[in-house]
Amino acid sequence: MLSHAVDRKRCASCEHWGGPRQPGDTPASVLIEDETSTGPCNDGGWAGSERRARSACGHWRLWPLLNPPVDDPVR
């Protein structure tokens, strides 16, 4: 699996993306299968469209599974 930085604000770390992924080793990363991974955009800027994990969009919102707890000093 490939590690992808959350701060790049791409589909892989967006709450709207429905592709295969998992949280990375740190809250600052998400793991994707490969560079060509795709998934549907659900209710985002490209709603209903198939999008690559590394695509960008102005409607990006952090995937909640990547958000550290409020009392986490990483925030």
Summary of the structure (lengths in Angstrom):
residues: 75
radius of gyration: 11.7
end to end distance: 25.4
largest distance: 36.6
contacts: 216
relative contact order: 0.29
helix: 12%
strand: 31%
